[in-house]
Amino acid sequence: MVLRKIVEHGNKGGEAATAIRLLQWNILADGLGDDGFLSTEYSPIQEAGGDGAGYEASKFMAMVREAKQQDLANGIVAKMAELKTAQKKIKKATTAPEREAAAASVTALQAEIDAHSQLVKLKRRFDTSPQLEAVGQNILSWDVRYDKIKATALAAGPDVLCFQEMDHLSQFVQDPAFGAAYSCQLGDGTAPPSAPRRSKKKDPSPMRKFLKQFSNCFVSESFDSAPSAPAHPGELYVPASYGGAGGDDLRPDNYLAHLLRSRTAFAPKSYSHARNFRTKRLAKATGAAGDGAADVVDDDGVAIFWKRDVLRPVELGFLRIPSSDAQKSDGAVAVILEEIATQRRVSVITAHLPSGDETKKELERLAVLVDTTTPWTATRTVRGTDGTWTEQPYGGAPFDGLLSFVQHYADGSGTTLFALDSNSRPGFPPVDAGVDRASVWTAVAARPGLRMASMWVQTGRLAPDGGPPTGTTGMPISVNKMRGPASTQPQKIGEHQCELIDHVYTNAARAQLVQGVDVQTGAKPYTMPEDRGAPVRTDRPRVHQRAAVPAGAGRRRPDRGEALHHAHGAQSVRGAGGAGGAGADPVADGAQRSSAGIGGRVAAARTLNQRRGARLWAATVQRGMETAVKEDKRK
């Protein structure tokens, strides 16, 4: 989802407020994009080789769901999970007998799955379907998506951007146009950041030679230069290393130290699935065994960028999020930014909670928010009056989870913004979590003293309890995707995830929705979203942009770069459009349209069913009003 928000902040003494715009976006990691996502953009869907008349996209999605249900009923999906476990045992085996036993289990499970799985049969039938291949090439391809992401961000012109699933950080940093406008590193380009330790290799492997020619990822000064001259040559980012003389950069005891050394507002996951999948994909493309890939392929993580001519960083902090795997790490990022013109400050925190619709996954997410039984570690670096950066410990009580980290900043002066992909809808059934039943939505609201309100509630898109506002039936959505039989995640195949899982919380007094932005990519301009809601007020005209939608415009083709698309519910930034006139309620109007079609939601998902739509937000707050968010906003 792309959330964009304006925060206005001024002194209590009557000083004029100024606006700060924030864009929140889970961009779908390049390494996770090739996972069998489906789309209604290309229809009918023909079988392998393009034979036959094919099936309408909605019919094909129904076939996928039916095959999934049969595999669930026959225990095949459970066998698929067992297969993954057995494959991991082969890698972890320390003796020959252990390895042989695991290999035998893999062979037996694979044979049973191949013989009885309806999903496998469906995958074979459509393995080389021209339409499904077109989804990967024309929608999910990183090159296509990157151009769209960059164009959208630059056209919207937010002052702060929060990204999740970022696994091409160096590409953004080194991009001349994007890098000229935004930074995510300390020093504002006046001095190069200290790069992570790297092992120098005189003879690049086949993998590295391939990446040097074709990858968008910055490799290393010993082999590569940026794709083109960066706007700020002093700024670069080198992905973490998992080998060499320095060892594992992201090992648990070195994770926070590595993040500080990078001087970059980016917290990657260690040994992430995105890096693993992308490494294998690149190795397959070159016929190499993946040698050297750890030096060039980045893990996905969360990142914060800020506009160079508006803000400067004065503090950068990281919270390490413990993992059930002792060798893995994840993190949250926090920055305090100072407005150059006024010296007012705003704190921004971003994070990404674990995914999954099962109860155990909600418990995992709750444990990230609050866990008093696990040691939490955090570190920060602070800019002094002389411009030097010094590592400083956090004062006060130790952190007991992500919410306490957020509260540390909310308890300070100025405005605080907490942007995250929660992977949990507001209506997720509360689960037993210690002495109480809770969900992510209720846990944030119930945190004593946090006083952070959801922007969805502030804009009237949700009631404080997470349900539809009084008198409405529509619900905003931020994710709209379905995986087909080619996905490597059997549990998620055939599930149409059409729900609200992305949020921005703030101690701002109120918020407004900015309805659209004009985007120009190549020769074809497009409006994102195609929506005709009321214009948004702002006290800073330079950041105000309103989508210009021609009269009578109907549904547009999706902007293919972002791998997400139309869905039921609030379509105020992306998608439904066309049917409503000026001033139409995007929530009610979107809900009305969503009632038609197959299963209600599939037909409402008019185009690509993948990752994050787009929302542009505005919020207002008086600086120093720490109690501005009223109690009823937190219930």
Secondary structure, 3 states (H helix, E strand, C coil): CEEEEEEEECCCCCCCCEEEEEEEEECCCHHHHCCCECECCCCCECCHHHCCCCECHHHHHHHHHHHHHHHHHCCHHHHHHHHHHHHHHHHHCCCHHHHHHHHHHHHHHHHHHHHHCHHHHHHHHCCCCHHHHHHHHHHHCHHHHHHHHHHHHHHHCCCEEEEEEECCHHHHHHCHHHHHHEECECCCCCCCCCCCCCCCCCCCCHHHHHHHHHCCCCCCCCCCCCCCCCCCCCCCCCCCCCCCCCCCCCCCCCHHHHHHHHCECEEECCCCHHHHHHHHHHHHHHCCCCCCHHHCCCCCEEEEEEECCCEEEEEEEEEEECCCCCCCCEEEEEEEEEECCCCCEEEEEEEECCCCCCHHHHHHHHHHHCCCCCCCEEEEEEECCCCCEEEECCCCCCCCCHHHHHHHHHCCCCEEEEEEECCCCCCCCCEEECCEEECHHHHHHHCCCCCCEEHHHHCCCCCCCCCCCCCCCCCECCEEECECCCCCCHHHECCCEEECCEEEEECCCEEEEECCEEEEECCEEEEECCCCCCCCCCCCHHHCCCCCCCCCCCCCCCCHHHCCCCCCCECCCCCCCCCCCCCCCHHHHHHHHCCCCCCCHHHHCCCECECCCECEEEEECCCCCCCCCCHHHCC
